[in-house]
Each structure stands twice: as C-alpha cells, then as structure tokens.
Amino acid sequence: MKRKVFLGAILWTLLITVVHVSLNVGWTQLGKQVEVLTGQRRQELIVGFLPVT
C-alpha cells in the first residue's frame, strides 16, 4: 500500500510539473534556460523603454 501511494505521488508530481511547464513556461524557454545555466549559451539582456511625453 505504501508503495502505491509513493508511486502515485511521484507520478502526480511529474504530471503537474509537465503541465505547468507546457502551459506557463514553454519547452523552448525551459531549454534556453538550461543552456544558460550549463554555460552553452549567453543570457540575453532585454532592455525596456518607456517613452516620456
């Protein structure tokens, strides 16, 4: 019984993680972040501009 609960909890966590990444982050963005963290790519600097009138 404990094994079923443990495996169910692991599967549920993986499912929620996959759904969260696909809906909120995006797989391409996650791949870019992994490349930045491993040093394969430089991080992009995004500069915002607010016009003043």
ChimeraX attribute file (.defattr): number of C-alpha atoms within 10 A of each C-alpha:
attribute: neighborCount
match mode: 1-to-1
recipient: residues
	/A:1	5
	/A:2	7
	/A:3	8
	/A:4	9
	/A:5	10
	/A:6	11
	/A:7	11
	/A:8	12
	/A:9	12
	/A:10	11
	/A:11	12
	/A:12	12
	/A:13	12
	/A:14	12
	/A:15	11
	/A:16	11
	/A:17	11
	/A:18	13
	/A:19	13
	/A:20	12
	/A:21	14
	/A:22	13
	/A:23	9
	/A:24	8
	/A:25	11
	/A:26	13
	/A:27	13
	/A:28	11
	/A:29	11
	/A:30	13
	/A:31	11
	/A:32	15
	/A:33	15
	/A:34	13
	/A:35	14
	/A:36	14
	/A:37	12
	/A:38	10
	/A:39	10
	/A:40	10
	/A:41	12
	/A:42	12
	/A:43	12
	/A:44	7
	/A:45	6
	/A:46	6
	/A:47	5
	/A:48	6
	/A:49	6
	/A:50	5
	/A:51	5
	/A:52	4
	/A:53	3
